[in-house]
């Protein structure tokens, strides 16, 4: 147990979040101390219920804390057009175990856990960064006790929420700016990586017959993004893959900031790949070294 990476997983399930949660929950290298929910793909009530359903389905007893329902200052524009109204349409889950939901709000629960394990907790974020920004604003002393942040979000290329904006950053760009302006070591596993993490139809068909988890994912995949036959992008799973197998990725240290004022570029991640500013502020994953087999490895769940 002591060799496992202690993490807080901040999420907004979402079908690709469900895959990421499974990868983390069944990994022998990860110890999920807490799962926190944040609005993003769908409403906070739906994402929280989705986490409880998934953990119950997986047979995992992990504490869950409910987090922010809206961005810091903006109106929310969720991803229900992709994930459906509830976020996980396509499979008839049993009700989630509500005893896993703790009374403390996500930010309070995160703070208490980080203080319990100073310097040991990695924050893995696969949704908007609202909870993390609130944590840093409400408890500024906590930054020095966080080991690192691994976030799925942003892109140095074109986006899926705006012309140059990736969803997790664009949903709450002010929150992302708080995180990227912090002193916490961080690695951005962006959309430029996620678009290469594809589950092909034949893999989906194969996992269908492995076990109940495979059958569940097959059912979810059939309703996801309408792209089953051309391959499904598992954006959020790449953050877990980086945590467990960083050797599968190439990273560069560079300056990254978030655009919050642009008429056409609000939420864009400004990445200084050519090092004009000579001010590295984050590590980002680049796509040329993402090895084949990531999504094949994700099928080995028991």
DANORNOR-V94798 format. One line per field, one symbol per residue. ss: DSSP state (~ for helix, > for strand, _ for the rest). phi: phi as a letter, one per 30 degrees, with the letter a starting at -180 (. if undefined). burial: I if it has 24 or more other ideal C-beta (glycine too) atoms within 12 Angstrom, else O. Layout:
ss = ???
phi = ???
burial = ???
This chain:
ss = ____>>>>>>>___~~~~~~~~~~~~___>>>>>>>>______~~~~~~~~~~~~~~~_____>>______________~~~~______________~~~>____~~~~~~~~~~~____>>>>>____~~~~~~~~~_~~~~~~>>>>>>>_________>__>_~~~~__~~~~~~~~_____>>>>_~~~~___>>_~~~~~~~____~~~~~~~~~~______~~~_>>___~~~~~~~~_~~~_>>>>>_>>>__________>>>__________>>>>>~~~____~~~~_____
phi = .dddddbcccbbeidddeddddeddcddcbcddacccbdlebeeddddddddddddddicccdbbdcdcbdebcddbdcddccidcjbdjbcddeddddddddddeddddedddddbdicccdccbbeceddddedddbdddedcddaccbcliadcdcbbaebbdeddddbdddddeddddcdebbcccdddedccccdeddedddecdaddddddeddddcciibedcjcdcedddddddddbdddbcbbcadbbcdccddcbejdcdcddchddhbebacbdcddcdddjedddddccb
burial = OOOOIIIIIIIIIIIIIIIIIIIIIIIOOIIIIIIIIIIIIIIIOIIIIIIIIIIIIIOIOIIIIIIIIIIIOOOIIIIIOIIIOIIIIIIOIOOIOOOIIIOOIIIIIIIIIIOOIOOOIIIIIIIIIIIIIIIIIOIOOIIOIIIIIIIIIIIIIOIIIIOIIIIIIIIIIIIIIIIIIIOIIIIIIIIIIIIIIIIIOOIIOOIIOOOOIIOIIIIIIIIIIOOIOOOIIIIIIIIIIIIIIIOIIOIIOIIIIIIIOOOOOIIIIIIOOOOOOOOOIIIIIIIOOIOOOIIOIIIOIO
